[in-house]
Amino acid sequence: MKISARQRIDRKELTPELVHKALSAAFPKKNDFSPSETRYEEELSELMHFGVLCVKDLRVLLNKHRKKILEIDRSPMDQVHQRMYAKEMGTEKFNDFLRRQYWFAYPGLLRLALELEFGDAYEAFANARDGI
């Protein structure tokens, strides 16, 4: 039985580069504004921890939650967070984010997918990771 190109790609073990590639395929380019601080090594480790091991696993995860993730990304921000982000980013950059209605870079969108998929287990993992 011949294996299609898609099947060959789907079976590939995830690498940091393939994580970024999957995020690029699933989400708008505008969200690729801040690269992962660990070049997707940390994100890859998190995916592996939750059993997302190959390209297909990640593609299925992202596609399953894509609509909800983008809805969260476009949702209005309360005044407290608006002031905080405007101060942190600078008014001009913040206003661009506000105008274009996006907040999360690819690493954040990936973590939203993990949170939506794994719920409390991911929240406990993230709190331990962040020392909370």
VEXVO-348525 format. One record per residue (C-alpha): residue number from 1; residue in three letters; chain; x, y, z. Coordinates in nm, 4 decimals. Example, Ala and Ser with C-alpha at 12.3 -4.5 7.8 and 13.67 -1.06 7.14 Angstrom:
 resi resn chain       px       py       pz
    1  ala     A   1.2300  -0.4500   0.7800
    2  ser     A   1.3670  -0.1060   0.7140
REM end
This chain:
 resi resn chain       px       py       pz
    1  met     A   0.0000   0.0000   0.0000
    2  lys     A   0.1360   0.3370  -0.1036
    3  ile     A   0.1584   0.6109   0.1588
    4  ser     A   0.0521   0.9583   0.0495
    5  ala     A   0.2659   1.2657   0.1058
    6  arg     A   0.0121   1.3890   0.3643
    7  gln     A   0.0369   1.0609   0.5563
    8  arg     A   0.4179   1.0806   0.5562
    9  ile     A   0.4052   1.4335   0.6940
   10  asp     A   0.1357   1.3453   0.9495
   11  arg     A   0.3518   1.0643   1.0881
   12  lys     A   0.6551   1.2857   1.1472
   13  glu     A   0.7578   1.3285   1.5073
   14  leu     A   0.7133   1.6893   1.6167
   15  thr     A   1.0098   1.9238   1.6193
   16  pro     A   1.0134   2.2915   1.7171
   17  glu     A   1.0118   2.3831   1.3472
   18  leu     A   0.7107   2.1614   1.2772
   19  val     A   0.5247   2.3126   1.5738
   20  his     A   0.5717   2.6600   1.4253
   21  lys     A   0.4738   2.5347   1.0812
   22  ala     A   0.1498   2.3833   1.2160
   23  leu     A   0.0669   2.7066   1.3993
   24  ser     A   0.1322   2.9037   1.0797
   25  ala     A  -0.1052   2.6778   0.8881
   26  ala     A  -0.3805   2.7006   1.1490
   27  phe     A  -0.3747   3.0666   1.2498
   28  pro     A  -0.3525   3.4099   1.0858
   29  lys     A  -0.0111   3.5538   1.0032
   30  lys     A  -0.0853   3.8597   1.2193
   31  asn     A  -0.0564   3.6364   1.5273
   32  asp     A   0.3036   3.5488   1.4379
   33  phe     A   0.4290   3.8734   1.5907
   34  ser     A   0.6280   3.7419   1.8845
   35  pro     A   0.8352   3.4273   1.8468
   36  ser     A   0.8616   3.1716   2.1209
   37  glu     A   1.1335   3.2667   2.3687
   38  thr     A   1.2558   2.9057   2.3573
   39  arg     A   1.2156   2.8669   1.9800
   40  tyr     A   0.9237   2.6295   2.0497
   41  glu     A   1.1339   2.3899   2.2603
   42  glu     A   0.9236   2.4589   2.5723
   43  glu     A   0.5991   2.4326   2.3772
   44  leu     A   0.7161   2.1040   2.2230
   45  ser     A   0.7905   1.9701   2.5703
   46  glu     A   0.4389   2.0630   2.6821
   47  leu     A   0.2836   1.8960   2.3790
   48  met     A   0.4812   1.5795   2.4421
   49  his     A   0.3802   1.5819   2.8084
   50  phe     A   0.0164   1.5684   2.6976
   51  gly     A   0.0731   1.3008   2.4325
   52  val     A   0.0750   1.5257   2.1255
   53  leu     A   0.3676   1.3576   1.9541
   54  cys     A   0.3306   1.3826   1.5782
   55  val     A   0.2242   1.6375   1.3180
   56  lys     A  -0.1204   1.4808   1.2838
   57  asp     A  -0.1834   1.4966   1.6600
   58  leu     A  -0.1042   1.8681   1.6622
   59  arg     A  -0.3021   1.9426   1.3452
   60  val     A  -0.6092   1.7658   1.4851
   61  leu     A  -0.5754   1.9495   1.8182
   62  leu     A  -0.5453   2.2921   1.6543
   63  asn     A  -0.8274   2.2322   1.4079
   64  lys     A  -1.0574   2.1006   1.6799
   65  his     A  -1.0277   2.4204   1.8838
   66  arg     A  -0.9431   2.6748   1.6109
   67  lys     A  -1.2803   2.8503   1.6067
   68  lys     A  -1.2935   2.8924   1.9866
   69  ile     A  -0.9284   3.0031   2.0033
   70  leu     A  -0.9823   3.2739   1.7421
   71  glu     A  -1.3002   3.3818   1.9205
   72  ile     A  -1.1010   3.4214   2.2441
   73  asp     A  -0.8244   3.6057   2.0596
   74  arg     A  -1.0731   3.8553   1.9128
   75  ser     A  -1.2756   3.9075   2.2302
   76  pro     A  -1.2882   4.2559   2.3838
   77  met     A  -1.0493   4.3306   2.6658
   78  asp     A  -1.1593   4.4872   2.9922
   79  gln     A  -1.0359   4.8344   3.0877
   80  val     A  -0.7896   4.7087   3.3497
   81  his     A  -0.6084   4.4876   3.0976
   82  gln     A  -0.6256   4.7590   2.8317
   83  arg     A  -0.4399   5.0027   3.0593
   84  met     A  -0.1884   4.7374   3.1609
   85  tyr     A  -0.1093   4.6326   2.8026
   86  ala     A  -0.1014   4.9911   2.6745
   87  lys     A   0.1571   5.0717   2.9408
   88  glu     A   0.3573   4.7547   2.8713
   89  met     A   0.3495   4.7741   2.4881
   90  gly     A   0.3257   5.1434   2.4308
   91  thr     A   0.0125   5.3202   2.3167
   92  glu     A   0.0796   5.3004   1.9426
   93  lys     A   0.1430   4.9259   1.9351
   94  phe     A  -0.1452   4.8598   2.1724
   95  asn     A  -0.3841   5.0625   1.9563
   96  asp     A  -0.2790   4.8546   1.6540
   97  phe     A  -0.3619   4.5344   1.8435
   98  leu     A  -0.6935   4.6838   1.9537
   99  arg     A  -0.7804   4.7997   1.6012
  100  arg     A  -0.6874   4.4684   1.4380
  101  gln     A  -0.8525   4.2658   1.7188
  102  tyr     A  -0.5842   4.0207   1.8185
  103  trp     A  -0.3933   3.9648   2.1414
  104  phe     A  -0.2121   3.6321   2.1387
  105  ala     A   0.1019   3.5303   1.9518
  106  tyr     A   0.1377   3.1717   1.8314
  107  pro     A   0.2722   3.0366   2.1635
  108  gly     A  -0.0329   3.1797   2.3425
  109  leu     A  -0.2723   3.0345   2.0862
  110  leu     A  -0.1088   2.6941   2.1264
  111  arg     A  -0.1461   2.7124   2.5025
  112  leu     A  -0.5124   2.8059   2.4616
  113  ala     A  -0.5560   2.4876   2.2544
  114  leu     A  -0.3914   2.2821   2.5285
  115  glu     A  -0.6091   2.4451   2.7937
  116  leu     A  -0.9271   2.3835   2.5929
  117  glu     A  -0.8311   2.0213   2.5254
  118  phe     A  -0.6916   1.9188   2.8632
  119  gly     A  -0.8738   2.1587   3.0977
  120  asp     A  -0.7792   2.1338   3.4646
  121  ala     A  -0.4864   1.9015   3.3948
  122  tyr     A  -0.3245   2.1634   3.1715
  123  glu     A  -0.4044   2.4438   3.4153
  124  ala     A  -0.2348   2.2512   3.6982
  125  phe     A   0.0620   2.1788   3.4713
  126  ala     A   0.0914   2.5469   3.3686
  127  asn     A   0.0672   2.6644   3.7298
  128  ala     A   0.3456   2.4251   3.8307
  129  arg     A   0.5543   2.5371   3.5304
  130  asp     A   0.5062   2.9016   3.6258
  131  gly     A   0.5658   2.8423   3.9976
  132  ile     A   0.2140   2.9403   4.1015
REM end
